[in-house]
Amino acid sequence: MKMSQQTISMLKILALGNRQIEKGKVQPVADVVERLRRHRRSPETE
């Protein structure tokens, strides 16, 4: 069976995510959302 390039790419992304989880490189979604909201409210810096 031949996998499409898109399927292979998706499997690589999933594997990367699994490695990040195993290494503890994850954050609670509530923390990420709050950080994004604060960033969106802050004035642009040039």
MIVEXLUM-16294 format. One line per 8 residues: for each residue x, y, z of N, C-alpha, C. Coordinates in steps of 0.001 Angstrom, whole numbers, m for minus. Layout:
BEGIN
X/Y/Z/X/Y/Z/X/Y/Z; ...
***
This chain:
BEGIN
841/m1171/0/0/0/0/893/1243/0; 589/2188/m885/1388/3403/m1001/672/4549/m284; 1396/5209/650/820/6339/1368/1069/7618/586; 99/8500/641/260/9789/m19/1216/10660/797; 1766/11652/146/2676/12584/832/1953/13293/1965; 671/13596/1765/m109/14267/2808/m239/13370/4038; m476/12097/3831/m597/11153/4950/713/11045/5707; 1801/10960/4994/3127/10873/5625/3401/12125/6444
3063/13286/5889/3274/14552/6605/2456/14604/7888; 1206/14150/7822/359/14143/9014/911/13197/10079; 1407/12046/9670/1997/11108/10627/3240/11699/11284; 4025/12455/10535/5208/13111/11108/4804/14158/12138; 3735/14920/11848/3247/15920/12797/2755/15241/14073; 2025/14145/13936/1552/13407/15108/2711/12872/15941; 3735/12356/15280/4901/11826/15994/5613/12943/16746; 5730/14105/16121/6368/15247/16789/5575/15645/18031
4246/15698/17900/3402/16026/19048/3558/15017/20171; 3618/13749/19820/3795/12714/20843/5129/12866/21559; 6180/13195/20829/7499/13398/21468/7454/14587/22411; 6773/15664/22013/6673/16832/22886/5914/16492/24161; 4858/15700/24043/4097/15279/25222/4974/14431/26135; 5716/13491/25568/6588/12626/26368/7649/13425/27113; 8125/14514/26511/9151/15346/27133/8560/16385/28087; 7243/16420/28192/6595/17368/29091/6536/18779/28543
6697/18931/27253/6691/20256/26633/5274/20636/26208; 4353/20608/27165/2963/20955/26900/2509/21959/27953; 1469/22710/27604/902/23690/28521/m605/23517/28534; m1232/23791/29660/m2690/23725/29697/m3290/24724/28700; m4349/24323/28025/m4938/25169/26995/m5412/26498/27582; m5897/26509/28807/m6359/27756/29428/m5210/28760/29541; m4006/28290/29868/m2846/29179/29962/m2488/29761/28599; m2550/28951/27577/m2216/29408/26228/m3234/30435/25749
m4517/30160/25972/m5569/31092/25553/m5400/32429/26261; m5149/32402/27550/m4963/33641/28306/m3774/34433/27777; m2671/33749/27488/m1489/34436/26952/m1800/35069/25594; m2528/34367/24750/m2893/34913/23436/m3821/36120/23578; m4752/36048/24502/m5663/37185/24716/m4909/38406/25223; m3981/38203/26148/m3180/39336/26644/m2345/39926/25525; m1774/39077/24709/m934/39537/23590/m1770/40346/22608; m2983/39888/22347/m3858/40577/21393/m4270/41953/21910
m4416/42097/23233/m4819/43370/23826/m3665/44356/23937; m2440/43846/23972/m1292/44746/24177/m1019/45538/22895; m546/46793/23045/m238/47604/21871/929/47027/21082; 894/47225/19798/1976/46746/18926/3259/47500/19265; 4371/46766/19269/5662/47398/19480/6418/47385/18162; 7016/48505/17846/7750/48578/16566/9215/48776/16806
***
